[in-house]
């Protein structure tokens, strides 16, 4: 179960002669099992925040504790190990390996983690069943619909049984009906105990989350919980 603590996180980038402050003194607590939507206009810092939470980037200042452990002090290899074991990612454009079948894409994290072939086969078969992909196991991504590709991506993201799932515009490339199916799938994972953090421009998806973090100019402007009026 993931528990996130961000304290005084700053992240800036050099762009030509100017410095861009992508995150400004961000402090945030997310309890294990929460369902959080991170929203805001383009350039507000949403994706930078998600990359930091997923240990794909490091802050210039501040501390990030994941499950009580200060992960900002870890080496790149140590961060990669935490990322593999505890964090799953779902992206707008799926990021599937084109030459691999659905089953092989789902199995990829298990292979990279050195899981034995027999256990890999059992876990992949179960995931394909759970995500309604058994009939598409041996199809490559270009032979799948957008919704099927995103289900493969979610199966791959959760095959290592992570504590936290980070989703960056997971319905952005899908039609509304398929997007609703994917949203329901993510919410089932959250209901089973997985911490779910979604970056989205979709107000409908944002409204479904039990908590909305609204960002602007690299800072958190509002932190709204469903049924609780902002202070």
Secondary structure, DSSP 4 states (H G I P E B T S, - for coil): ---EEEEEEEEEEEETTEEEEEEEEEEEEE-TT-EEEEE-STTSSHHHHHHHHTTSS--SEEEEEETTEEGGGS-HHHHHHHHHHHEEEEETT----TTSBHHHHHHHHHHHTT--HHHHHHHHHHHHHHTT-GGGTT-BGGGS-HHHHHHHHHHHHHTT--SEEEEESTTTTS-HHHHHHHHHHHHHHHHTT-EEEEE-S-HHHHHHSSEEEEEETTEEEEEEETT----
